[in-house]
Amino acid sequence: MIPPLFACSDPAQAGQYRRRHQERKLQMLTFWRDGLERQLAALNASISTLQRQMQDSAES
């Protein structure tokens, strides 16, 4: 019988696998967050530009 994939008889190996998995997950989540922050900054800039243009048009 073949043992399950990722079955570790050594608890230290299991801990190392878990640590690597958590590090990869953290990298992925921070990558997503950074992308969302860039998009949010672009949206905020667009909104403030449009608001400024609307104020300038209303004053003219």
VOGU-3710 file (C-alpha; in Angstrom, 3 decimals, decimal comma):
1> mipplfacsd> 0,000/0,000/0,000  1,283/3,491/-0,870  1,350/6,015/1,992  -0,595/9,265/1,509  1,282/12,105/-0,190  2,735/14,444/2,493  2,657/11,739/5,171  5,674/12,332/7,368  6,861/9,933/9,972  9,178/12,628/11,328
11> paqagqyrrr> 7,347/15,430/13,187  10,195/17,831/12,368  9,586/17,298/8,630  5,883/17,917/9,118  6,692/21,139/10,951  9,033/22,245/8,171  6,392/21,510/5,540  3,809/23,467/7,515  6,225/26,392/7,892  7,028/26,460/4,148
21> hqerklqmlt> 3,323/26,288/3,342  2,589/29,202/5,687  5,436/31,261/4,200  4,142/30,683/0,655  0,622/31,570/1,756  1,889/34,760/3,416  3,755/35,742/0,249  0,645/35,147/-1,850  -1,595/37,167/0,465  0,831/40,096/0,667
31> fwrdglerql> 1,145/40,035/-3,148  -2,654/40,267/-3,442  -2,801/43,015/-0,817  -0,122/45,073/-2,544  -1,973/44,797/-5,850  -5,225/45,865/-4,230  -3,504/48,808/-2,551  -2,165/49,966/-5,938  -5,634/49,695/-7,460  -7,168/51,568/-4,527
41> aalnasistl> -4,587/54,347/-4,849  -5,411/54,675/-8,549  -9,138/54,820/-7,800  -8,636/57,455/-5,115  -6,563/59,561/-7,520  -9,232/59,254/-10,213  -11,983/60,212/-7,779  -10,137/63,257/-6,464  -9,285/64,386/-10,021  -12,910/64,060/-11,100
51> qrqmqdsaes> -14,126/65,911/-7,991  -11,654/68,727/-8,667  -12,795/68,943/-12,296  -16,431/69,059/-11,214  -15,702/71,844/-8,725  -13,821/73,815/-11,371  -16,752/73,418/-13,800  -19,283/74,520/-11,166  -17,257/77,643/-10,340  -16,928/78,695/-14,007
//
